[in-house]
Amino acid sequence: MTQLPPAKALPGKPRPPKAPETRSQTISRRRTARFAAVQALYQIDLSGQAADLVVGEFLSHRLADILEPLEDRVRSPQVDETWFAIVTNGTTKAQAHLDPMIQACLGATWTLARCGYLLRACLRAGAFELQQRTDVPVKVVIDEYVEIGNLFFGGNEPSLINAVLDRLAPQLRQSEAAV
């Protein structure tokens, strides 16, 4: 009996989060908050719910087990709830300003709508942090969202996240060059 090759994720089509390769890896509180913020932004974009309602739902019910799909390989820290709320609410408020900038960094044949909900959430959250959170170095912001992309996607999406955020960095962070 012949086996089919593993299915590839289509652009913008999420797959269940994959666990990092290292069995005993610990994800930082902030990365966990970013991971949760991307999921919350996905929910906001998909459902049209208000950000404050989704943030409240996550804080009350979902953050405690946000890394459950990864528990066999990742030790789960407590989530930095403040960072989660800052990224989720801030990204939602800045979305109208950031979307045209993100769109301009995509290839000529790509649209932000074509990216899909989850990839848009990663790009928007990364762009928000580049613009508003100057206390976090550009390289850290880009690396964090590329790593989050690696948890969600099996294709070239993390490379796209890297390229778009790297192109946005000089526009959003004029005082700090992208590395």
Sequence and secondary structure as in RCSB ss.txt:
>XXXX:A:sequence
MTQLPPAKALPGKPRPPKAPETRSQTISRRRTARFAAVQALYQIDLSGQAADLVVGEFLSHRLADILEPLEDRVR
SPQVDETWFAIVTNGTTKAQAHLDPMIQACLGATWTLARCGYLLRACLRAGAFELQQRTDVPVKVVIDEYVEIGN
LFFGGNEPSLINAVLDRLAPQLRQSEAAV
>XXXX:A:secstr
          TT        SSTTEE  HHHHHHHHHHHHHHHHHHH   HHHHHHHIIIIIGGGTTGGGTTTEE
     HHHHHHHHHHHHHHHHHHHHHHHHHS TT  HHHH HHHHHHHHHHHHHHHH TTS HHHHHHHHHHHHH
HH SSSHHHHHHHHHHHHHHHH TTS   
